[in-house]
Amino acid sequence: MTQIILASASASRSALLTGAAITHSKIPAHLDEDALKDEYLLRGHSPKSVAVRLAESKALHVSATNSGLVLGGDQVLQLEKDLISKSHDMDEARVLLKRMSGQTHYLHAGMALAENGHLVWSHVETAEMTVRHLSDDFIDTYLAESGDKILSSVGCYQLENTGVHLFEAIRGDYFTVLGLPLLPLLAQLRNMKVITA
C-alpha cells in the first residue's frame, strides 16, 4: 500500500483522514505561507488559485525529500477583496471577528498530491460563509471560552466546536470548511488505486 504523508501539522486535516480510515504520517512543510501568498497575489493569482498553489507548494516541498504520496492542503479566507491570514493573538482575533460580523466571506480549500517531487493532482473547493451580527459581549465571551486554539484557524473559528455559533448561513461542503474537501480527495485516491474502489 502507498504511504500517504500529510504535509501539515493541522489537527483537523489529520482527524479527517483518520476518520476516513486513511492511514498517514505527518511531516509539516514549514514554508513561509504569508510570503508565498504575497508572491502569488503579485503574480495575479485569484484567491482560489492562491489556496491551491499553497497546497501544491507544501506537497512538493515535502515530496522532494520523502518517498510516498504527499498531500498538501491550505485554506484561504477571502473577505471582500482581502485575503485574511491567521490572527497572531486574541486582539487580532477580536478585530477580525468584528470585521466579519454581518458579512459573507469565502473559504477556499486547496489540496494537492505530489510524488517523487512531482505534482500529480490538485483541487480547490469553496464554501460561502455568512457570519451573523455579533455583539461585543458575544465576541468577548466567545474568545474567552475558545482560548488560543482558535488562532490556529484562519477565521478564528472551529466549526466543529463552538465556532458554529458565529454563523447565520453556510453554503458549501462541511469538509471544505474544515480545510480538506474529503470527497474529491477520496475519489482521486480511488482513481489512483491508493485505496480500494
C-alpha positions as a printed Julia matrix, in Angstrom:
197×3 Matrix{Float64}:
   0.0    0.0     0.0
   1.2    3.5    -0.84
   2.4    5.52    2.14
   0.45   8.78    2.5
   2.15  11.76    4.1
   0.18  14.81    5.22
   2.39  17.87    4.61
   0.83  19.69    7.52
   0.61  19.86   11.29
  -3.14  20.54   11.01
  -5.01  18.53   13.62
  -8.32  18.89   11.75
  -6.92  17.64    8.41
  -5.28  14.7    10.15
  -8.5   13.91   12.05
 -10.49  13.95    8.79
  -8.07  11.48    7.2
  -8.13   9.27   10.28
 -11.93   9.37   10.35
 -11.97   8.2     6.74
  -9.61   5.31    7.65
  -6.73   6.81    5.63
  -3.52   5.77    7.35
  -0.98   8.58    7.13
   2.0   10.21    8.73
   2.53  13.94    9.22
   5.52  15.94    8.04
   4.83  19.7     8.18
   6.19  21.67    5.21
   7.45  24.65    7.27
   7.09  27.2     4.47
   6.6   30.95    4.85
   2.95  30.88    3.82
   2.45  34.63    4.11
   5.42  35.32    1.8
   4.19  32.73   -0.71
   0.67  34.15   -0.55
   2.01  37.65   -1.27
   4.09  36.31   -4.16
   1.1   34.53   -5.74
  -1.05  37.64   -5.38
   1.65  39.77   -7.02
   1.65  37.31   -9.91
  -2.09  37.93  -10.32
  -3.46  34.69   -8.9
  -7.08  34.69   -7.73
  -7.84  33.81   -4.08
  -8.95  30.32   -5.19
  -5.72  29.88   -7.1
  -3.67  31.06   -4.11
  -5.22  28.31   -1.96
  -4.35  25.56   -4.42
  -0.86  26.99   -5.12
  -0.1   26.98   -1.38
  -1.26  23.36   -1.15
   0.91  22.45   -4.15
   3.93  24.2    -2.64
   3.55  22.23    0.59
   3.1   18.9    -1.19
   6.08  19.49   -3.5
   8.31  20.7    -0.67
   7.76  17.57    1.45
   7.72  15.26   -1.58
  11.17  16.44   -2.66
  12.79  14.71    0.34
  10.3   11.97    1.28
   9.06   8.9    -0.55
   5.36   8.24   -0.67
   2.29  10.15   -1.77
   2.3   13.59   -0.17
  -0.92  15.5     0.49
  -0.66  19.26    0.85
  -3.59  21.36    1.97
  -4.23  25.01    2.59
  -7.17  27.27    3.21
  -7.53  30.92    2.24
 -10.19  33.21    3.69
 -11.41  35.89    1.29
 -13.3   38.79    2.88
 -14.36  41.27    0.23
 -11.17  41.73   -1.83
  -8.79  40.9     1.02
  -7.13  37.61    1.87
  -7.1   37.16    5.62
  -4.2   35.49    7.42
  -4.37  33.73   10.78
  -4.59  36.07   13.74
  -1.42  36.18   15.83
  -3.13  36.98   19.13
  -6.54  37.45   20.72
  -6.59  41.19   19.99
  -6.22  40.49   16.26
  -8.89  37.79   16.56
 -11.29  40.3    18.16
 -10.69  42.81   15.33
 -11.26  40.11   12.7
 -14.48  38.85   14.27
 -15.83  42.42   14.44
 -14.93  42.9    10.78
 -16.61  39.63    9.74
 -19.75  40.36   11.78
 -22.77  40.53    9.47
 -20.59  39.82    6.41
 -20.2   36.98    3.95
 -16.73  35.59    3.29
 -15.35  32.71    1.26
 -13.17  29.84    2.4
 -11.11  28.4    -0.45
  -9.67  24.99    0.48
  -6.91  23.79   -1.81
  -5.28  20.39   -1.8
  -2.59  18.73   -3.87
  -0.91  15.35   -4.21
   2.76  15.01   -5.11
   5.02  12.01   -5.52
   8.78  11.92   -6.06
   8.9   15.7    -6.25
   6.25  15.91   -8.98
   2.72  17.25   -8.72
   0.17  14.56   -9.64
  -3.16  16.22   -8.76
  -4.63  19.38   -7.33
  -8.11  20.6    -6.5
  -9.87  23.51   -4.81
 -13.35  23.89   -3.29
 -15.06  27.0    -1.94
 -17.54  27.47    0.9
 -19.58  30.66    1.33
 -19.83  31.63    5.0
 -22.21  34.29    6.35
 -21.41  35.45    9.87
 -24.39  36.66   11.89
 -24.29  40.08   13.56
 -22.09  39.59   16.63
 -22.37  41.74   19.75
 -19.2   42.85   21.53
 -20.33  40.83   24.55
 -20.7   37.69   22.43
 -17.25  38.2    20.88
 -15.65  38.66   24.31
 -17.35  35.55   25.7
 -16.54  33.51   22.58
 -12.85  34.45   22.73
 -12.62  33.75   26.46
 -14.28  30.34   26.12
 -12.43  29.33   22.95
  -8.96  30.31   24.07
  -5.81  30.42   21.96
  -6.77  27.31   19.97
  -8.87  29.46   17.62
  -5.68  31.19   16.48
  -4.88  28.02   14.52
  -7.92  28.69   12.3
  -7.74  31.37    9.62
 -11.18  32.71   10.54
 -10.78  32.34   14.31
 -13.47  29.71   14.38
 -13.59  25.97   14.57
 -16.89  24.97   13.06
 -16.73  21.55   14.67
 -16.82  23.27   18.09
 -18.39  26.49   19.39
 -17.47  28.34   16.18
 -20.78  27.16   14.74
 -22.47  29.88   16.84
 -20.86  32.57   14.67
 -22.83  31.71   11.55
 -26.14  32.64   10.03
 -25.64  30.57    6.86
 -23.07  28.26    5.29
 -23.16  27.24    1.65
 -20.71  24.54    0.73
 -19.25  21.28    1.85
 -18.62  20.71    5.57
 -15.23  19.11    4.87
 -14.22  22.17    2.83
 -14.95  24.39    5.83
 -12.75  22.12    7.97
  -9.91  22.55    5.47
  -9.87  19.32    3.47
 -12.51  18.65    0.76
 -12.59  14.96    1.56
 -14.97  13.63   -1.12
 -12.92  14.77   -4.16
  -9.75  13.59   -2.39
 -11.18  10.12   -1.74
 -12.34   9.89   -5.37
  -8.82  10.74   -6.56
  -7.21   8.22   -4.2
  -9.57   5.56   -5.59
  -8.72   6.62   -9.17
  -5.03   6.24   -8.33
  -5.74   2.84   -6.72
  -4.27   4.06   -3.43
  -7.47   3.0    -1.66
  -9.96   0.32   -2.65
 -12.63   1.45   -5.1
